[in-house]
């Protein structure tokens, strides 16, 4: 990801007198109680929606709105919740709990359950939780680097931050945001995915153009080409090619001397200009990023070892097979989270299901036995969603903290507190899933993607052309990814669009991009703030609508 250097501008004024000198902490008694309660609500929403409707909702806006309302209750000990930074911690905890319970834990434990091995549910839950925590830790350590820069799009994070700021400041910003939220909420009532248009106002134009093209090809492929481009592992092949190139680009970014030298020169130039906003500087250098990824792989390896022991693989596989399984599981978890994170950073969508399915197919191709493969798929699927969600939350916090002076220590402490808030959400999600999975599974309420994973493992590669198709379509995926470079992630976004069948979403994305480009020509740089507010409102309204679907279920 090439870093976008903002044009120099006067430094913001010193912090307001009422702005805290140190960042609020999650262990404040009132705040801690609120975080636990919100996390429980988010976890219940997450497992209910993913098991009954097969969807997951970003509840961060819900958490922010609840925290705002609590702060306006006329009780002295609740006034502290008027702080935007405490509201940021609240939205971090509830969104972490929602994605952890739905996308990571319940989906993972459903795989061995559907496979017919209920005795592996508890080992899978332990392994999935380890993968979940490592997943979030890697993003926490890598956020603000050239690979995952803070000033990248991260659209849902921008939406959460704009919601919190508008609620705090009111005025015209609040009106624009409220209007966008109302439209986004109305869109969910008529099944119109207006969050797609919201993302197009916030994300990288080139990346989202390829995303829109992918959505269009998926929707109209049968009419235009008499072929369903979502079938036959075509989009998976595109993702394989784009993912391999994206991984190579990340490695080149970490190891390329010329790129490091160029980045160092640019960084020195920024630091030498006192009027430049310090929040545009990288907070994670290449060495720290490299160490974080290496340690992440080591931690994923440790988690895979624990899962292998708890799952009884030691007695079922040869020593060499166990070593290969562990190393492959750790590699798949790391690559899965990076590809999912890069897509989420640019578009707000994360293709976790598709990338997990790719590693499932690769596991079948290399001959991993069915039970170890079921555990591997559950382990890999637990990573990625939390990686993306943590990026959204840290983006929101970065936007809320960037005017604080001194900035750097406040920003670093804020990130740390957000990570701790996410851990609280994870712990509550673990408790909710541990208590609820028997009841949900007993009623046949199982996440649909878990059924796909289990059925694919049972049937195997019945189509001998599946791998050949993936390898063939990997070529255009790789070419498009190379063309776009590391900043745009065009190949990954094309594949993401091909994997999603959401009627009319392509027109919303491409139409919003046209409006964005045209409006910016008319209004100049001032258009960006207004479009950001509209986009944030559309995403916030759609998120509220998705969360409200629990009332229908």
Steps between C-alpha positions, in 0.01 A plus 500: 500500500664825396446768759299803396691806618263781580580847380666710775253706698511699821512289811175480693468719808610361836262267676194657649510551880237231554680245283664226708877499535500119519275263312203347687557143617277198466543411868306806616216334698205662321657462158592136566140413590374674186754316283399160642128567454545632146722204415233258618242678284733491200582132548131405514425708189794337322413134563129557441541668163771268368309186597151611391569730206859418405610863533713696744446861600756766584367613837767763567259782412242348735756501781599859429137615502427316826808654661387847385156447654650375827719810517192720483324336793488770774710307750841629601687170473371447142608840367845358430345297218465825303868458418543399135790279606286301742237469229776369271585233758131406523466456124826304492377252763154435352625460142779267616247285689262490203756388242671265745184318598356473149780486243775346711371281782153371411584443133821318591345262753212430262740339249585187706141490629353481149775257408360266765778538760331669794789385719722750317283806571676592824854453361394704196363775723833520683700507178269756338531729801878483485494580128257786567724665759816458292314639200408820683848530655671493160279781369554699821876473452493565123247785480666823394764332283556536126321169452193599704513880525273692733404746230370228265123481448378246764143622416300363799759654732458837334122461534529429873732797556279739302197382699675566830634839390163613365329400823762691698505819290148511359417772246516453124719190523240327715222589259687362197591183688146457631359538149739238364418268791127532438547420130724203578251367754215540253705310243514192723120501523475455123806270479707764321869476606568874532809423708661416164453860390627620838819301461552650152506848655775399743728238341772497237344591164699250290451214746127565521467532123636146466270391782202646314607332177525167684151548644367579151664199339358275772148638464482524121745226399227247416334750263815644346718188473248219561720399791459545875835651598427419863488126432769245423762658726563784252504781759705281732758461225511877450548540875779240502695687232437841656575366847833349399605827338374700799706279730805551278441875500484498880827306520664736251378794705658352812831400338549743210798725574408761243147531638630526857746771399227692317270472800777616735567807290130585487466446874797725575351769278169482686666508840713797397189710428361618836175618343415151374234306689698240701219249473589450131832341603541122519495369855625152403821470300598209275703327770215509751254385233726213399541390863125518557427275203771253599373488857146469370599194298672354806188559711275349233734199497467466878122521472501231232710273726250544785209427265677188367553371854149579623347364180677167531697535177818378667372143502339516157782643289869423455755733664594639158132547415440685827792737432375568148145556623613746767721702266235507228227605747715787631590612147136487389388700806759773439438528126124488554505794740728707275288454187178559692654804671618658175156460343328639811741793513404613150133408476348417839424146376706203611490181287567264790278219371663496157859501625425228757341292224816540292712347776239227547532409131880511523479271803290254301741522208805414712316217674441620857266249673144613559503548880831694510373704205176584684703627795731694270207669326345594834833643617557703184143633490548639852763741364434791268171648626655620826800630302270711282282612790800606706616706203160673482507579872857629503421715197209654692723563800774648281254749351371598844848540653693664217445858621620430853834653600740346583375249248731199494480380865125563507452305176707203615322481834165532323581206275604295801174575681302411186681165483414436865137593428501247215638233736209567734265455205675175403473361854128579518447350152679181610269468801186563290596245234604242761159533666287525184641266235317189619166679499550652154642189334235283663235709324681467168614865513842464340694766304454421129869536417585228752269264311682586176838426657385169648321387183805586288723294729258205487464500121864583426613614157226323310575723203855423380502827307455716813872553566567545127227768483645683797850498355372623163307792647788581733682647200266799440470550876876525533526732196242745635664499844839575345348779292351672802800468728499476877301816561188418299462121554304484172530124451384419853209740461398356161490154655305631800237644265475173307435314825204716605155469348315807627245629247553862388807546722717549191292799386513653846880469517574620147233770511633635830852509355376709207324738741812518714731589211255750351415668831867538587561680169221744586578557867871428519656361820201621704294224338697228683370588846138516382524171310670337798205599718244374248691173454538456875127558544405243235726239662373586849136473388561166331678370810210606720258331262701178500519498880126564526432182303546310825151627589361320193671175595 
